[in-house]
Amino acid sequence: MNHYAVENLFGIEGLNIAWYGIIITFGMILGFMLALRRCKKTGVEPDHLYNLVL
């Protein structure tokens, strides 16, 4: 199995994206979405979460 999901991104030699990078990014986005949903349920302003993530 190839370690890279995308090789030579934008035609640049050596600019590769590995599978584990995609998995980690997906997990971070999913965690942010779940936290945003929880903020709405508990009454916390979503702006606080945006500031925390940034």
ModelCIF file with pLDDT and N, C-alpha, C, O atoms, coordinates in Angstrom:
data_MODEL
#
_entry.id   MODEL 
#
_entity.id                         1 
_entity.type                       polymer 
_entity.pdbx_number_of_molecules   1 
#
_entity_poly.entity_id                      1 
_entity_poly.type                           'polypeptide(L)' 
_entity_poly.nstd_linkage                   no 
_entity_poly.nstd_monomer                   no 
_entity_poly.pdbx_seq_one_letter_code       MNHYAVENLFGIEGLNIAWYGIIITFGMILGFMLALRRCKKTGVEPDHLYNLVL 
_entity_poly.pdbx_seq_one_letter_code_can   MNHYAVENLFGIEGLNIAWYGIIITFGMILGFMLALRRCKKTGVEPDHLYNLVL 
_entity_poly.pdbx_strand_id                 A 
#
loop_
_entity_poly_seq.entity_id 
_entity_poly_seq.num 
_entity_poly_seq.mon_id 
_entity_poly_seq.hetero 
1 1  MET n 
1 2  ASN n 
1 3  HIS n 
1 4  TYR n 
1 5  ALA n 
1 6  VAL n 
1 7  GLU n 
1 8  ASN n 
1 9  LEU n 
1 10 PHE n 
1 11 GLY n 
1 12 ILE n 
1 13 GLU n 
1 14 GLY n 
1 15 LEU n 
1 16 ASN n 
1 17 ILE n 
1 18 ALA n 
1 19 TRP n 
1 20 TYR n 
1 21 GLY n 
1 22 ILE n 
1 23 ILE n 
1 24 ILE n 
1 25 THR n 
1 26 PHE n 
1 27 GLY n 
1 28 MET n 
1 29 ILE n 
1 30 LEU n 
1 31 GLY n 
1 32 PHE n 
1 33 MET n 
1 34 LEU n 
1 35 ALA n 
1 36 LEU n 
1 37 ARG n 
1 38 ARG n 
1 39 CYS n 
1 40 LYS n 
1 41 LYS n 
1 42 THR n 
1 43 GLY n 
1 44 VAL n 
1 45 GLU n 
1 46 PRO n 
1 47 ASP n 
1 48 HIS n 
1 49 LEU n 
1 50 TYR n 
1 51 ASN n 
1 52 LEU n 
1 53 VAL n 
1 54 LEU n 
#
_struct_asym.id          A 
_struct_asym.entity_id   1 
#
loop_
_ma_qa_metric.id 
_ma_qa_metric.mode 
_ma_qa_metric.name 
_ma_qa_metric.software_group_id 
_ma_qa_metric.type 
1 global pLDDT . pLDDT 
2 local  pLDDT . pLDDT 
#
_ma_qa_metric_global.metric_id      1 
_ma_qa_metric_global.metric_value   89.91 
_ma_qa_metric_global.model_id       1 
_ma_qa_metric_global.ordinal_id     1 
#
loop_
_ma_qa_metric_local.label_asym_id 
_ma_qa_metric_local.label_comp_id 
_ma_qa_metric_local.label_seq_id 
_ma_qa_metric_local.metric_id 
_ma_qa_metric_local.metric_value 
_ma_qa_metric_local.model_id 
_ma_qa_metric_local.ordinal_id 
A MET 1  2 70.00 1 1  
A ASN 2  2 78.00 1 2  
A HIS 3  2 83.00 1 3  
A TYR 4  2 85.00 1 4  
A ALA 5  2 85.00 1 5  
A VAL 6  2 83.00 1 6  
A GLU 7  2 82.00 1 7  
A ASN 8  2 81.00 1 8  
A LEU 9  2 81.00 1 9  
A PHE 10 2 79.00 1 10 
A GLY 11 2 81.00 1 11 
A ILE 12 2 80.00 1 12 
A GLU 13 2 83.00 1 13 
A GLY 14 2 79.00 1 14 
A LEU 15 2 84.00 1 15 
A ASN 16 2 87.00 1 16 
A ILE 17 2 87.00 1 17 
A ALA 18 2 89.00 1 18 
A TRP 19 2 89.00 1 19 
A TYR 20 2 92.00 1 20 
A GLY 21 2 91.00 1 21 
A ILE 22 2 92.00 1 22 
A ILE 23 2 94.00 1 23 
A ILE 24 2 96.00 1 24 
A THR 25 2 95.00 1 25 
A PHE 26 2 97.00 1 26 
A GLY 27 2 97.00 1 27 
A MET 28 2 96.00 1 28 
A ILE 29 2 96.00 1 29 
A LEU 30 2 97.00 1 30 
A GLY 31 2 96.00 1 31 
A PHE 32 2 96.00 1 32 
A MET 33 2 96.00 1 33 
A LEU 34 2 96.00 1 34 
A ALA 35 2 96.00 1 35 
A LEU 36 2 95.00 1 36 
A ARG 37 2 95.00 1 37 
A ARG 38 2 95.00 1 38 
A CYS 39 2 94.00 1 39 
A LYS 40 2 91.00 1 40 
A LYS 41 2 94.00 1 41 
A THR 42 2 94.00 1 42 
A GLY 43 2 93.00 1 43 
A VAL 44 2 92.00 1 44 
A GLU 45 2 94.00 1 45 
A PRO 46 2 93.00 1 46 
A ASP 47 2 94.00 1 47 
A HIS 48 2 92.00 1 48 
A LEU 49 2 92.00 1 49 
A TYR 50 2 94.00 1 50 
A ASN 51 2 94.00 1 51 
A LEU 52 2 91.00 1 52 
A VAL 53 2 90.00 1 53 
A LEU 54 2 89.00 1 54 
#
loop_
_atom_site.group_PDB 
_atom_site.id 
_atom_site.type_symbol 
_atom_site.label_atom_id 
_atom_site.label_alt_id 
_atom_site.label_comp_id 
_atom_site.label_asym_id 
_atom_site.label_entity_id 
_atom_site.label_seq_id 
_atom_site.pdbx_PDB_ins_code 
_atom_site.Cartn_x 
_atom_site.Cartn_y 
_atom_site.Cartn_z 
_atom_site.occupancy 
_atom_site.B_iso_or_equiv 
_atom_site.pdbx_formal_charge 
_atom_site.auth_seq_id 
_atom_site.auth_comp_id 
_atom_site.auth_asym_id 
_atom_site.auth_atom_id 
_atom_site.pdbx_PDB_model_num 
ATOM 1   N N  . MET A 1 1  ? 0.848   -1.178 0.000  1.00 70.00 ? 1  MET A N  1 
ATOM 2   C CA . MET A 1 1  ? 0.000   0.000  0.000  1.00 70.00 ? 1  MET A CA 1 
ATOM 3   C C  . MET A 1 1  ? 0.894   1.242  0.000  1.00 70.00 ? 1  MET A C  1 
ATOM 4   O O  . MET A 1 1  ? 1.927   1.282  0.668  1.00 70.00 ? 1  MET A O  1 
ATOM 5   N N  . ASN A 1 2  ? 0.486   2.221  -0.739 1.00 78.00 ? 2  ASN A N  1 
ATOM 6   C CA . ASN A 1 2  ? 1.220   3.472  -0.825 1.00 78.00 ? 2  ASN A CA 1 
ATOM 7   C C  . ASN A 1 2  ? 0.952   4.302  0.431  1.00 78.00 ? 2  ASN A C  1 
ATOM 8   O O  . ASN A 1 2  ? -0.189  4.375  0.889  1.00 78.00 ? 2  ASN A O  1 
ATOM 9   N N  . HIS A 1 3  ? 1.982   4.923  0.987  1.00 83.00 ? 3  HIS A N  1 
ATOM 10  C CA . HIS A 1 3  ? 1.836   5.737  2.190  1.00 83.00 ? 3  HIS A CA 1 
ATOM 11  C C  . HIS A 1 3  ? 1.184   7.077  1.906  1.00 83.00 ? 3  HIS A C  1 
ATOM 12  O O  . HIS A 1 3  ? 0.699   7.732  2.828  1.00 83.00 ? 3  HIS A O  1 
ATOM 13  N N  . TYR A 1 4  ? 1.163   7.492  0.670  1.00 85.00 ? 4  TYR A N  1 
ATOM 14  C CA . TYR A 1 4  ? 0.651   8.811  0.325  1.00 85.00 ? 4  TYR A CA 1 
ATOM 15  C C  . TYR A 1 4  ? -0.700  8.702  -0.366 1.00 85.00 ? 4  TYR A C  1 
ATOM 16  O O  . TYR A 1 4  ? -0.894  7.881  -1.263 1.00 85.00 ? 4  TYR A O  1 
ATOM 17  N N  . ALA A 1 5  ? -1.631  9.551  0.071  1.00 85.00 ? 5  ALA A N  1 
ATOM 18  C CA . ALA A 1 5  ? -2.935  9.614  -0.573 1.00 85.00 ? 5  ALA A CA 1 
ATOM 19  C C  . ALA A 1 5  ? -2.842  10.452 -1.843 1.00 85.00 ? 5  ALA A C  1 
ATOM 20  O O  . ALA A 1 5  ? -3.479  10.140 -2.850 1.00 85.00 ? 5  ALA A O  1 
ATOM 21  N N  . VAL A 1 6  ? -2.041  11.524 -1.789 1.00 83.00 ? 6  VAL A N  1 
ATOM 22  C CA . VAL A 1 6  ? -1.844  12.415 -2.927 1.00 83.00 ? 6  VAL A CA 1 
ATOM 23  C C  . VAL A 1 6  ? -0.348  12.628 -3.080 1.00 83.00 ? 6  VAL A C  1 
ATOM 24  O O  . VAL A 1 6  ? 0.330   13.029 -2.134 1.00 83.00 ? 6  VAL A O  1 
ATOM 25  N N  . GLU A 1 7  ? 0.159   12.363 -4.261 1.00 82.00 ? 7  GLU A N  1 
ATOM 26  C CA . GLU A 1 7  ? 1.576   12.577 -4.525 1.00 82.00 ? 7  GLU A CA 1 
ATOM 27  C C  . GLU A 1 7  ? 1.731   13.737 -5.493 1.00 82.00 ? 7  GLU A C  1 
ATOM 28  O O  . GLU A 1 7  ? 0.930   13.907 -6.413 1.00 82.00 ? 7  GLU A O  1 
ATOM 29  N N  . ASN A 1 8  ? 2.763   14.527 -5.276 1.00 81.00 ? 8  ASN A N  1 
ATOM 30  C CA . ASN A 1 8  ? 3.085   15.671 -6.126 1.00 81.00 ? 8  ASN A CA 1 
ATOM 31  C C  . ASN A 1 8  ? 1.887   16.602 -6.292 1.00 81.00 ? 8  ASN A C  1 
ATOM 32  O O  . ASN A 1 8  ? 1.422   16.860 -7.402 1.00 81.00 ? 8  ASN A O  1 
ATOM 33  N N  . LEU A 1 9  ? 1.410   17.089 -5.170 1.00 81.00 ? 9  LEU A N  1 
ATOM 34  C CA . LEU A 1 9  ? 0.255   17.973 -5.144 1.00 81.00 ? 9  LEU A CA 1 
ATOM 35  C C  . LEU A 1 9  ? 0.552   19.239 -5.944 1.00 81.00 ? 9  LEU A C  1 
ATOM 36  O O  . LEU A 1 9  ? 1.615   19.838 -5.780 1.00 81.00 ? 9  LEU A O  1 
ATOM 37  N N  . PHE A 1 10 ? -0.370  19.649 -6.799 1.00 79.00 ? 10 PHE A N  1 
ATOM 38  C CA . PHE A 1 10 ? -0.254  20.807 -7.683 1.00 79.00 ? 10 PHE A CA 1 
ATOM 39  C C  . PHE A 1 10 ? 0.962   20.700 -8.604 1.00 79.00 ? 10 PHE A C  1 
ATOM 40  O O  . PHE A 1 10 ? 1.468   21.715 -9.082 1.00 79.00 ? 10 PHE A O  1 
ATOM 41  N N  . GLY A 1 11 ? 1.425   19.493 -8.851 1.00 81.00 ? 11 GLY A N  1 
ATOM 42  C CA . GLY A 1 11 ? 2.555   19.294 -9.738 1.00 81.00 ? 11 GLY A CA 1 
ATOM 43  C C  . GLY A 1 11 ? 3.904   19.611 -9.116 1.00 81.00 ? 11 GLY A C  1 
ATOM 44  O O  . GLY A 1 11 ? 4.913   19.674 -9.819 1.00 81.00 ? 11 GLY A O  1 
ATOM 45  N N  . ILE A 1 12 ? 3.932   19.812 -7.800 1.00 80.00 ? 12 ILE A N  1 
ATOM 46  C CA . ILE A 1 12 ? 5.177   20.136 -7.101 1.00 80.00 ? 12 ILE A CA 1 
ATOM 47  C C  . ILE A 1 12 ? 5.791   18.833 -6.597 1.00 80.00 ? 12 ILE A C  1 
ATOM 48  O O  . ILE A 1 12 ? 5.179   18.107 -5.813 1.00 80.00 ? 12 ILE A O  1 
ATOM 49  N N  . GLU A 1 13 ? 6.986   18.551 -7.048 1.00 83.00 ? 13 GLU A N  1 
ATOM 50  C CA . GLU A 1 13 ? 7.682   17.334 -6.640 1.00 83.00 ? 13 GLU A CA 1 
ATOM 51  C C  . GLU A 1 13 ? 7.975   17.374 -5.137 1.00 83.00 ? 13 GLU A C  1 
ATOM 52  O O  . GLU A 1 13 ? 8.529   18.354 -4.638 1.00 83.00 ? 13 GLU A O  1 
ATOM 53  N N  . GLY A 1 14 ? 7.611   16.333 -4.433 1.00 79.00 ? 14 GLY A N  1 
ATOM 54  C CA . GLY A 1 14 ? 7.879   16.237 -3.003 1.00 79.00 ? 14 GLY A CA 1 
ATOM 55  C C  . GLY A 1 14 ? 6.765   16.759 -2.113 1.00 79.00 ? 14 GLY A C  1 
ATOM 56  O O  . GLY A 1 14 ? 6.851   16.627 -0.892 1.00 79.00 ? 14 GLY A O  1 
ATOM 57  N N  . LEU A 1 15 ? 5.734   17.343 -2.679 1.00 84.00 ? 15 LEU A N  1 
ATOM 58  C CA . LEU A 1 15 ? 4.604   17.822 -1.888 1.00 84.00 ? 15 LEU A CA 1 
ATOM 59  C C  . LEU A 1 15 ? 3.560   16.721 -1.856 1.00 84.00 ? 15 LEU A C  1 
ATOM 60  O O  . LEU A 1 15 ? 2.721   16.613 -2.750 1.00 84.00 ? 15 LEU A O  1 
ATOM 61  N N  . ASN A 1 16 ? 3.624   15.910 -0.818 1.00 87.00 ? 16 ASN A N  1 
ATOM 62  C CA . ASN A 1 16 ? 2.767   14.732 -0.705 1.00 87.00 ? 16 ASN A CA 1 
ATOM 63  C C  . ASN A 1 16 ? 1.880   14.853 0.530  1.00 87.00 ? 16 ASN A C  1 
ATOM 64  O O  . ASN A 1 16 ? 2.242   15.518 1.501  1.00 87.00 ? 16 ASN A O  1 
ATOM 65  N N  . ILE A 1 17 ? 0.726   14.212 0.487  1.00 87.00 ? 17 ILE A N  1 
ATOM 66  C CA . ILE A 1 17 ? -0.185  14.158 1.627  1.00 87.00 ? 17 ILE A CA 1 
ATOM 67  C C  . ILE A 1 17 ? -0.326  12.697 2.019  1.00 87.00 ? 17 ILE A C  1 
ATOM 68  O O  . ILE A 1 17 ? -0.755  11.863 1.221  1.00 87.00 ? 17 ILE A O  1 
ATOM 69  N N  . ALA A 1 18 ? 0.042   12.400 3.264  1.00 89.00 ? 18 ALA A N  1 
ATOM 70  C CA . ALA A 1 18 ? -0.009  11.025 3.753  1.00 89.00 ? 18 ALA A CA 1 
ATOM 71  C C  . ALA A 1 18 ? -1.416  10.697 4.268  1.00 89.00 ? 18 ALA A C  1 
ATOM 72  O O  . ALA A 1 18 ? -2.188  11.589 4.619  1.00 89.00 ? 18 ALA A O  1 
ATOM 73  N N  . TRP A 1 19 ? -1.724  9.411  4.302  1.00 89.00 ? 19 TRP A N  1 
ATOM 74  C CA . TRP A 1 19 ? -3.029  8.962  4.769  1.00 89.00 ? 19 TRP A CA 1 
ATOM 75  C C  . TRP A 1 19 ? -3.284  9.363  6.206  1.00 89.00 ? 19 TRP A C  1 
ATOM 76  O O  . TRP A 1 19 ? -4.390  9.787  6.540  1.00 89.00 ? 19 TRP A O  1 
ATOM 77  N N  . TYR A 1 20 ? -2.262  9.236  7.083  1.00 92.00 ? 20 TYR A N  1 
ATOM 78  C CA . TYR A 1 20 ? -2.474  9.566  8.482  1.00 92.00 ? 20 TYR A CA 1 
ATOM 79  C C  . TYR A 1 20 ? -2.789  11.049 8.659  1.00 92.00 ? 20 TYR A C  1 
ATOM 80  O O  . TYR A 1 20 ? -3.492  11.416 9.600  1.00 92.00 ? 20 TYR A O  1 
ATOM 81  N N  . GLY A 1 21 ? -2.293  11.892 7.790  1.00 91.00 ? 21 GLY A N  1 
ATOM 82  C CA . GLY A 1 21 ? -2.623  13.311 7.853  1.00 91.00 ? 21 GLY A CA 1 
ATOM 83  C C  . GLY A 1 21 ? -4.083  13.572 7.550  1.00 91.00 ? 21 GLY A C  1 
ATOM 84  O O  . GLY A 1 21 ? -4.716  14.427 8.170  1.00 91.00 ? 21 GLY A O  1 
ATOM 85  N N  . ILE A 1 22 ? -4.612  12.832 6.597  1.00 92.00 ? 22 ILE A N  1 
ATOM 86  C CA . ILE A 1 22 ? -6.033  12.959 6.252  1.00 92.00 ? 22 ILE A CA 1 
ATOM 87  C C  . ILE A 1 22 ? -6.900  12.462 7.404  1.00 92.00 ? 22 ILE A C  1 
ATOM 88  O O  . ILE A 1 22 ? -7.919  13.075 7.722  1.00 92.00 ? 22 ILE A O  1 
ATOM 89  N N  . ILE A 1 23 ? -6.505  11.367 8.025  1.00 94.00 ? 23 ILE A N  1 
ATOM 90  C CA . ILE A 1 23 ? -7.275  10.807 9.139  1.00 94.00 ? 23 ILE A CA 1 
ATOM 91  C C  . ILE A 1 23 ? -7.262  11.750 10.333 1.00 94.00 ? 23 ILE A C  1 
ATOM 92  O O  . ILE A 1 23 ? -8.301  11.957 10.961 1.00 94.00 ? 23 ILE A O  1 
ATOM 93  N N  . ILE A 1 24 ? -6.106  12.328 10.660 1.00 96.00 ? 24 ILE A N  1 
ATOM 94  C CA . ILE A 1 24 ? -6.007  13.264 11.778 1.00 96.00 ? 24 ILE A CA 1 
ATOM 95  C C  . ILE A 1 24 ? -6.847  14.509 11.506 1.00 96.00 ? 24 ILE A C  1 
ATOM 96  O O  . ILE A 1 24 ? -7.545  14.985 12.402 1.00 96.00 ? 24 ILE A O  1 
ATOM 97  N N  . THR A 1 25 ? -6.793  15.039 10.299 1.00 95.00 ? 25 THR A N  1 
ATOM 98  C CA . THR A 1 25 ? -7.571  16.218 9.942  1.00 95.00 ? 25 THR A CA 1 
ATOM 99  C C  . THR A 1 25 ? -9.065  15.946 10.039 1.00 95.00 ? 25 THR A C  1 
ATOM 100 O O  . THR A 1 25 ? -9.824  16.776 10.538 1.00 95.00 ? 25 THR A O  1 
ATOM 101 N N  . PHE A 1 26 ? -9.482  14.779 9.558  1.00 97.00 ? 26 PHE A N  1 
ATOM 102 C CA . PHE A 1 26 ? -10.894 14.411 9.650  1.00 97.00 ? 26 PHE A CA 1 
ATOM 103 C C  . PHE A 1 26 ? -11.335 14.324 11.112 1.00 97.00 ? 26 PHE A C  1 
ATOM 104 O O  . PHE A 1 26 ? -12.434 14.763 11.451 1.00 97.00 ? 26 PHE A O  1 
ATOM 105 N N  . GLY A 1 27 ? -10.498 13.768 11.970 1.00 97.00 ? 27 GLY A N  1 
ATOM 106 C CA . GLY A 1 27 ? -10.817 13.676 13.396 1.00 97.00 ? 27 GLY A CA 1 
ATOM 107 C C  . GLY A 1 27 ? -10.933 15.039 14.060 1.00 97.00 ? 27 GLY A C  1 
ATOM 108 O O  . GLY A 1 27 ? -11.802 15.251 14.905 1.00 97.00 ? 27 GLY A O  1 
ATOM 109 N N  . MET A 1 28 ? -10.061 15.958 13.678 1.00 96.00 ? 28 MET A N  1 
ATOM 110 C CA . MET A 1 28 ? -10.128 17.309 14.239 1.00 96.00 ? 28 MET A CA 1 
ATOM 111 C C  . MET A 1 28 ? -11.404 18.030 13.812 1.00 96.00 ? 28 MET A C  1 
ATOM 112 O O  . MET A 1 28 ? -12.043 18.706 14.618 1.00 96.00 ? 28 MET A O  1 
ATOM 113 N N  . ILE A 1 29 ? -11.767 17.882 12.552 1.00 96.00 ? 29 ILE A N  1 
ATOM 114 C CA . ILE A 1 29 ? -12.995 18.520 12.049 1.00 96.00 ? 29 ILE A CA 1 
ATOM 115 C C  . ILE A 1 29 ? -14.225 17.912 12.725 1.00 96.00 ? 29 ILE A C  1 
ATOM 116 O O  . ILE A 1 29 ? -15.145 18.635 13.108 1.00 96.00 ? 29 ILE A O  1 
ATOM 117 N N  . LEU A 1 30 ? -14.241 16.596 12.869 1.00 97.00 ? 30 LEU A N  1 
ATOM 118 C CA . LEU A 1 30 ? -15.362 15.934 13.523 1.00 97.00 ? 30 LEU A CA 1 
ATOM 119 C C  . LEU A 1 30 ? -15.468 16.353 14.990 1.00 97.00 ? 30 LEU A C  1 
ATOM 120 O O  . LEU A 1 30 ? -16.571 16.582 15.486 1.00 97.00 ? 30 LEU A O  1 
ATOM 121 N N  . GLY A 1 31 ? -14.337 16.455 15.688 1.00 96.00 ? 31 GLY A N  1 
ATOM 122 C CA . GLY A 1 31 ? -14.343 16.909 17.074 1.00 96.00 ? 31 GLY A CA 1 
ATOM 123 C C  . GLY A 1 31 ? -14.855 18.329 17.205 1.00 96.00 ? 31 GLY A C  1 
ATOM 124 O O  . GLY A 1 31 ? -15.601 18.641 18.134 1.00 96.00 ? 31 GLY A O  1 
ATOM 125 N N  . PHE A 1 32 ? -14.457 19.200 16.274 1.00 96.00 ? 32 PHE A N  1 
ATOM 126 C CA . PHE A 1 32 ? -14.946 20.572 16.292 1.00 96.00 ? 32 PHE A CA 1 
ATOM 127 C C  . PHE A 1 32 ? -16.458 20.618 16.079 1.00 96.00 ? 32 PHE A C  1 
ATOM 128 O O  . PHE A 1 32 ? -17.158 21.373 16.754 1.00 96.00 ? 32 PHE A O  1 
ATOM 129 N N  . MET A 1 33 ? -16.959 19.818 15.149 1.00 96.00 ? 33 MET A N  1 
ATOM 130 C CA . MET A 1 33 ? -18.396 19.797 14.888 1.00 96.00 ? 33 MET A CA 1 
ATOM 131 C C  . MET A 1 33 ? -19.176 19.293 16.103 1.00 96.00 ? 33 MET A C  1 
ATOM 132 O O  . MET A 1 33 ? -20.235 19.830 16.427 1.00 96.00 ? 33 MET A O  1 
ATOM 133 N N  . LEU A 1 34 ? -18.657 18.270 16.772 1.00 96.00 ? 34 LEU A N  1 
ATOM 134 C CA . LEU A 1 34 ? -19.326 17.759 17.966 1.00 96.00 ? 34 LEU A CA 1 
ATOM 135 C C  . LEU A 1 34 ? -19.293 18.783 19.098 1.00 96.00 ? 34 LEU A C  1 
ATOM 136 O O  . LEU A 1 34 ? -20.281 18.942 19.816 1.00 96.00 ? 34 LEU A O  1 
ATOM 137 N N  . ALA A 1 35 ? -18.180 19.472 19.264 1.00 96.00 ? 35 ALA A N  1 
ATOM 138 C CA . ALA A 1 35 ? -18.091 20.506 20.292 1.00 96.00 ? 35 ALA A CA 1 
ATOM 139 C C  . ALA A 1 35 ? -19.032 21.662 19.988 1.00 96.00 ? 35 ALA A C  1 
ATOM 140 O O  . ALA A 1 35 ? -19.639 22.223 20.900 1.00 96.00 ? 35 ALA A O  1 
ATOM 141 N N  . LEU A 1 36 ? -19.157 22.020 18.732 1.00 95.00 ? 36 LEU A N  1 
ATOM 142 C CA . LEU A 1 36 ? -20.071 23.090 18.336 1.00 95.00 ? 36 LEU A CA 1 
ATOM 143 C C  . LEU A 1 36 ? -21.518 22.699 18.636 1.00 95.00 ? 36 LEU A C  1 
ATOM 144 O O  . LEU A 1 36 ? -22.312 23.519 19.095 1.00 95.00 ? 36 LEU A O  1 
ATOM 145 N N  . ARG A 1 37 ? -21.836 21.468 18.378 1.00 95.00 ? 37 ARG A N  1 
ATOM 146 C CA . ARG A 1 37 ? -23.187 20.976 18.678 1.00 95.00 ? 37 ARG A CA 1 
ATOM 147 C C  . ARG A 1 37 ? -23.458 20.993 20.184 1.00 95.00 ? 37 ARG A C  1 
ATOM 148 O O  . ARG A 1 37 ? -24.556 21.333 20.626 1.00 95.00 ? 37 ARG A O  1 
ATOM 149 N N  . ARG A 1 38 ? -22.441 20.620 20.963 1.00 95.00 ? 38 ARG A N  1 
ATOM 150 C CA . ARG A 1 38 ? -22.592 20.621 22.411 1.00 95.00 ? 38 ARG A CA 1 
ATOM 151 C C  . ARG A 1 38 ? -22.716 22.044 22.952 1.00 95.00 ? 38 ARG A C  1 
ATOM 152 O O  . ARG A 1 38 ? -23.438 22.278 23.921 1.00 95.00 ? 38 ARG A O  1 
ATOM 153 N N  . CYS A 1 39 ? -22.023 22.984 22.339 1.00 94.00 ? 39 CYS A N  1 
ATOM 154 C CA . CYS A 1 39 ? -22.135 24.390 22.750 1.00 94.00 ? 39 CYS A CA 1 
ATOM 155 C C  . CYS A 1 39 ? -23.567 24.882 22.591 1.00 94.00 ? 39 CYS A C  1 
ATOM 156 O O  . CYS A 1 39 ? -24.100 25.579 23.455 1.00 94.00 ? 39 CYS A O  1 
ATOM 157 N N  . LYS A 1 40 ? -24.167 24.516 21.496 1.00 91.00 ? 40 LYS A N  1 
ATOM 158 C CA . LYS A 1 40 ? -25.544 24.955 21.250 1.00 91.00 ? 40 LYS A CA 1 
ATOM 159 C C  . LYS A 1 40 ? -26.501 24.348 22.265 1.00 91.00 ? 40 LYS A C  1 
ATOM 160 O O  . LYS A 1 40 ? -27.449 25.009 22.690 1.00 91.00 ? 40 LYS A O  1 
ATOM 161 N N  . LYS A 1 41 ? -26.265 23.084 22.665 1.00 94.00 ? 41 LYS A N  1 
ATOM 162 C CA . LYS A 1 41 ? -27.137 22.431 23.635 1.00 94.00 ? 41 LYS A CA 1 
ATOM 163 C C  . LYS A 1 41 ? -26.986 23.016 25.033 1.00 94.00 ? 41 LYS A C  1 
ATOM 164 O O  . LYS A 1 41 ? -27.969 23.132 25.765 1.00 94.00 ? 41 LYS A O  1 
ATOM 165 N N  . THR A 1 42 ? -25.757 23.389 25.412 1.00 94.00 ? 42 THR A N  1 
ATOM 166 C CA . THR A 1 42 ? -25.513 23.873 26.763 1.00 94.00 ? 42 THR A CA 1 
ATOM 167 C C  . THR A 1 42 ? -25.639 25.375 26.898 1.00 94.00 ? 42 THR A C  1 
ATOM 168 O O  . THR A 1 42 ? -25.597 25.896 28.013 1.00 94.00 ? 42 THR A O  1 
ATOM 169 N N  . GLY A 1 43 ? -25.793 26.082 25.796 1.00 93.00 ? 43 GLY A N  1 
ATOM 170 C CA . GLY A 1 43 ? -25.981 27.521 25.849 1.00 93.00 ? 43 GLY A CA 1 
ATOM 171 C C  . GLY A 1 43 ? -24.696 28.323 25.831 1.00 93.00 ? 43 GLY A C  1 
ATOM 172 O O  . GLY A 1 43 ? -24.724 29.532 26.063 1.00 93.00 ? 43 GLY A O  1 
ATOM 173 N N  . VAL A 1 44 ? -23.583 27.687 25.564 1.00 92.00 ? 44 VAL A N  1 
ATOM 174 C CA . VAL A 1 44 ? -22.309 28.399 25.462 1.00 92.00 ? 44 VAL A CA 1 
ATOM 175 C C  . VAL A 1 44 ? -22.233 29.046 24.086 1.00 92.00 ? 44 VAL A C  1 
ATOM 176 O O  . VAL A 1 44 ? -22.647 28.457 23.088 1.00 92.00 ? 44 VAL A O  1 
ATOM 177 N N  . GLU A 1 45 ? -21.705 30.255 24.043 1.00 94.00 ? 45 GLU A N  1 
ATOM 178 C CA . GLU A 1 45 ? -21.610 30.950 22.762 1.00 94.00 ? 45 GLU A CA 1 
ATOM 179 C C  . GLU A 1 45 ? -20.594 30.251 21.865 1.00 94.00 ? 45 GLU A C  1 
ATOM 180 O O  . GLU A 1 45 ? -19.489 29.945 22.313 1.00 94.00 ? 45 GLU A O  1 
ATOM 181 N N  . PRO A 1 46 ? -20.944 29.995 20.615 1.00 93.00 ? 46 PRO A N  1 
ATOM 182 C CA . PRO A 1 46 ? -20.014 29.340 19.690 1.00 93.00 ? 46 PRO A CA 1 
ATOM 183 C C  . PRO A 1 46 ? -18.753 30.160 19.416 1.00 93.00 ? 46 PRO A C  1 
ATOM 184 O O  . PRO A 1 46 ? -17.729 29.603 19.019 1.00 93.00 ? 46 PRO A O  1 
ATOM 185 N N  . ASP A 1 47 ? -18.818 31.474 19.624 1.00 94.00 ? 47 ASP A N  1 
ATOM 186 C CA . ASP A 1 47 ? -17.634 32.320 19.406 1.00 94.00 ? 47 ASP A CA 1 
ATOM 187 C C  . ASP A 1 47 ? -16.484 31.917 20.327 1.00 94.00 ? 47 ASP A C  1 
ATOM 188 O O  . ASP A 1 47 ? -15.316 32.016 19.950 1.00 94.00 ? 47 ASP A O  1 
ATOM 189 N N  . HIS A 1 48 ? -16.819 31.465 21.530 1.00 92.00 ? 48 HIS A N  1 
ATOM 190 C CA . HIS A 1 48 ? -15.771 31.013 22.452 1.00 92.00 ? 48 HIS A CA 1 
ATOM 191 C C  . HIS A 1 48 ? -15.055 29.775 21.888 1.00 92.00 ? 48 HIS A C  1 
ATOM 192 O O  . HIS A 1 48 ? -13.838 29.643 22.014 1.00 92.00 ? 48 HIS A O  1 
ATOM 193 N N  . LEU A 1 49 ? -15.807 28.898 21.283 1.00 92.00 ? 49 LEU A N  1 
ATOM 194 C CA . LEU A 1 49 ? -15.209 27.705 20.686 1.00 92.00 ? 49 LEU A CA 1 
ATOM 195 C C  . LEU A 1 49 ? -14.343 28.068 19.475 1.00 92.00 ? 49 LEU A C  1 
ATOM 196 O O  . LEU A 1 49 ? -13.265 27.504 19.286 1.00 92.00 ? 49 LEU A O  1 
ATOM 197 N N  . TYR A 1 50 ? -14.817 29.005 18.666 1.00 94.00 ? 50 TYR A N  1 
ATOM 198 C CA . TYR A 1 50 ? -14.031 29.451 17.516 1.00 94.00 ? 50 TYR A CA 1 
ATOM 199 C C  . TYR A 1 50 ? -12.699 30.045 17.965 1.00 94.00 ? 50 TYR A C  1 
ATOM 200 O O  . TYR A 1 50 ? -11.659 29.792 17.356 1.00 94.00 ? 50 TYR A O  1 
ATOM 201 N N  . ASN A 1 51 ? -12.742 30.840 19.040 1.00 94.00 ? 51 ASN A N  1 
ATOM 202 C CA . ASN A 1 51 ? -11.508 31.422 19.558 1.00 94.00 ? 51 ASN A CA 1 
ATOM 203 C C  . ASN A 1 51 ? -10.574 30.345 20.089 1.00 94.00 ? 51 ASN A C  1 
ATOM 204 O O  . ASN A 1 51 ? -9.360  30.431 19.906 1.00 94.00 ? 51 ASN A O  1 
ATOM 205 N N  . LEU A 1 52 ? -11.126 29.339 20.739 1.00 91.00 ? 52 LEU A N  1 
ATOM 206 C CA . LEU A 1 52 ? -10.314 28.254 21.271 1.00 91.00 ? 52 LEU A CA 1 
ATOM 207 C C  . LEU A 1 52 ? -9.639  27.465 20.157 1.00 91.00 ? 52 LEU A C  1 
ATOM 208 O O  . LEU A 1 52 ? -8.460  27.127 20.259 1.00 91.00 ? 52 LEU A O  1 
ATOM 209 N N  . VAL A 1 53 ? -10.374 27.174 19.108 1.00 90.00 ? 53 VAL A N  1 
ATOM 210 C CA . VAL A 1 53 ? -9.826  26.386 18.018 1.00 90.00 ? 53 VAL A CA 1 
ATOM 211 C C  . VAL A 1 53 ? -8.736  27.156 17.274 1.00 90.00 ? 53 VAL A C  1 
ATOM 212 O O  . VAL A 1 53 ? -7.707  26.590 16.906 1.00 90.00 ? 53 VAL A O  1 
ATOM 213 N N  . LEU A 1 54 ? -8.969  28.427 17.060 1.00 89.00 ? 54 LEU A N  1 
ATOM 214 C CA . LEU A 1 54 ? -7.970  29.230 16.354 1.00 89.00 ? 54 LEU A CA 1 
ATOM 215 C C  . LEU A 1 54 ? -6.759  29.475 17.211 1.00 89.00 ? 54 LEU A C  1 
ATOM 216 O O  . LEU A 1 54 ? -5.816  30.135 16.774 1.00 89.00 ? 54 LEU A O  1 
#
